[in-house]
Amino acid sequence: MKFPGGFDMQSMMKQAQQMQEEMGKKMKETVVEASAGGSAVTVKMRGDFEVVSLTISPDLVKDGDAEMIQDLTVAALNEAHRKVEETLKGQLGGMLPPGLM
């Protein structure tokens, strides 16, 4: 469907779908790492916010402080989430029209 001025809706929709597929692929390929407590807890998270791995230092477990392990795990997960958002903003920002990110 063509609109005045040569605006082609079908072509625009096809282009948007291609961009969405590219963004989805890039999100799955992107992996960030974040840690808390001096690397006592380390998280790897993909760009689609799926946690790939979680590592807890054996020394931390030896101490047996469950509350500290929980707090450090939450901190590492939150940091990984922040890093994913920051990374994607940098990577995908160039693919989007100005002002969308």
C-alpha positions in Angstrom: 0.0 0.0 0.0 1.5 3.2 -1.1 0.8 6.5 0.4 1.3 10.0 -1.0 5.0 10.9 -1.1 6.1 7.4 -1.9 5.5 6.0 1.7 5.3 2.2 1.3 3.7 0.7 4.4 4.4 -2.9 3.4 8.1 -2.2 2.8 8.3 -0.4 6.2 6.7 -3.3 8.0 9.1 -5.8 6.4 12.0 -3.6 7.4 10.7 -3.4 11.0 10.4 -7.2 11.1 14.0 -7.6 9.9 15.2 -5.1 12.5 13.3 -7.0 15.2 14.9 -10.3 14.2 18.4 -8.7 14.2 17.8 -7.2 17.6 16.6 -10.6 19.0 19.6 -12.3 17.6 22.0 -9.7 19.0 20.3 -9.9 22.4 20.9 -13.7 22.6 24.5 -13.4 21.5 25.3 -10.7 24.1 26.6 -12.0 27.4 27.7 -9.8 30.3 29.4 -10.7 33.6 28.9 -9.0 36.9 30.0 -9.7 40.4 29.5 -8.7 44.0 31.5 -9.0 47.2 34.9 -8.8 45.5 33.9 -11.6 43.0 32.5 -13.8 45.8 29.4 -14.1 43.6 29.6 -13.9 39.8 26.7 -13.9 37.4 26.7 -14.2 33.6 23.5 -13.0 31.9 22.5 -12.9 28.2 21.0 -9.9 26.5 17.5 -11.3 26.8 18.1 -11.3 30.6 18.4 -15.1 30.9 21.0 -16.0 33.6 23.6 -18.3 32.0 25.6 -19.0 35.1 25.9 -18.2 38.8 29.2 -18.8 40.7 29.5 -18.6 44.4 32.9 -18.7 46.0 33.5 -21.8 48.1 35.0 -19.6 50.8 31.7 -17.7 51.1 29.8 -21.0 51.5 32.3 -22.2 54.1 31.4 -19.2 56.3 27.8 -20.4 56.2 26.2 -16.9 56.2 23.2 -17.5 54.1 21.9 -14.0 54.4 25.2 -12.6 53.0 25.1 -15.1 50.1 21.6 -14.0 49.3 22.4 -10.3 49.4 25.5 -10.7 47.2 23.5 -12.8 44.8 20.8 -10.2 44.4 23.5 -7.5 44.0 25.3 -9.4 41.3 22.0 -10.2 39.5 21.0 -6.5 39.6 24.4 -5.4 38.3 24.2 -7.9 35.5 20.8 -6.6 34.6 22.1 -3.0 34.5 25.0 -4.1 32.4 22.8 -5.8 29.9 20.6 -2.7 29.5 23.7 -0.5 29.1 25.3 -2.9 26.6 22.1 -3.2 24.5 21.5 0.5 24.5 25.0 1.0 23.0 24.7 -1.9 20.5 21.1 -1.4 19.4 20.9 2.3 19.7 22.5 2.7 16.3 19.8 0.5 14.7 16.9 2.6 15.9 15.6 6.0 14.7 16.9 8.9 16.8 15.1 9.5 20.0 13.8 6.0 20.6 16.5 5.0 23.1 
